[in-house]
Amino acid sequence: MPGILCALTVAEPHDEKLQKPNLKPAEQSAKARKLVDFALADVRPIARVWDEILTRQPVDSAVVADAVSILNERGKYDIAVEAIQSAIRNDLAAAWMYDVLAMEMKLAKRPAKEIARVLESRIDFANADIPELLIAVSLLSRLEAWDEAMRICREATELNPNVPQSWLMARSVADKSKKPEHRVWARCGILQHVWTDDSAALHDEANKVITEIATELEKAGDSPQAEQFRSHLREASAIDLMLVLRWVGSADLDLLVTEPIGEQCSFRNRFTTGGGRFAHDDPGSATDGNAKRYEQYVCRVTADGEYKATIRFVLGKAVAGTAILEIIRHARTPEESRSTQSVKLTRDDVQISIPVKHTP
């Protein structure tokens, strides 16, 4: 699995041992091969051999990863297990090791209880750190351990569902697994939680793929599963309130939304405790006076009360000196409704009240 080392490059900002490798990649791989050859040629107990290898010379965790990759390719799963366990014993531990260790133990047919203990240790070691979890996902993906990788993707998204990288990596792993349930879950998460400046394209792709999966299942005679996936899609797509500020010109406008509890959502505070998301920021342009621009706010599940949209003119020029605030309720559902308000731009902020009252 030569790809294991490639995945480790993601870890560099988070693992001090990997930030300053002592060797260049080619030298690192060569050293790993020598260590493996030495370990395989030694007739002593393999645990003792690895302890000696890893304590008598400087070895960082990236070299260990290369060594494990080589052993995995050769089907030497038991020896790979001993290499990782020795690294952990000898102060070379990195969070990725625990997940890869569990996978190698599974391939080596070790008892399930031992594997469970390893995974519990990884959780303690990683201290619920999302970057470390995503490194583990990358490594397990290289091993084509799709279910294990998806399990950790779910764990990462549960820790903080608003981290786009977790969902995008989950989508990638899910597609490689070719399992419909994984592919649908990852894309529903993107629809619900990924609100970046390019989220519109991501959402369109998610909608299209889930719809295609449901259609294929229906053609194959699995209508119940198809309808379940369509139900997941409808639930993930629904948005109680969406506000879109649109204008044409070079102007820089800001949309700020104050929620009923008093917290304000804006480009400075993109996520609120009330579920608001600042989905798109447009900084304007001093040179393009004909560009169509917009800023966007979404709240998937609103609270009863008053939402206040503030439109702030910063600088530049807008065509006709106006902007349009589009108010969309129950977006992406059969109950969707739209209204617009024209906003005359001045040096003073303009406030628009949007009352929300849920029917019991």
Secondary structure, DSSP 4 states (H G I P E B T S, - for coil): -THHHHHHGGGTTT-HHHHS-SS-HHHHHHHHHHHHHHHHH--S-HHHHHHHHHHHS---HHHHHHHHHHHHHTT-HHHHHHHHHHHHHTT---HHHHHHHHHHHHHTT--HHHHHHHHHHHHHHHTS-HHHHHHHHHHHHHTT-HHHHHHHHHHHHHH-TT-HHHHHHHHHHHHHHT-HHHHHHHHHHHHHH--STTHHHHHHHHHHHHHHHHHHHHHTT-HHHHHHHHHHHHHHH-EEEEEEEEEEBS-EEEEEEE-TTS-EEBTTB-B-TTSEEEEE-----SS-SS-EEEEEEEESS--SEEEEEEEEEEES-BGGGEEEEEEEEEETSTT-EEEEEEEE--SS-EEEEEEE----
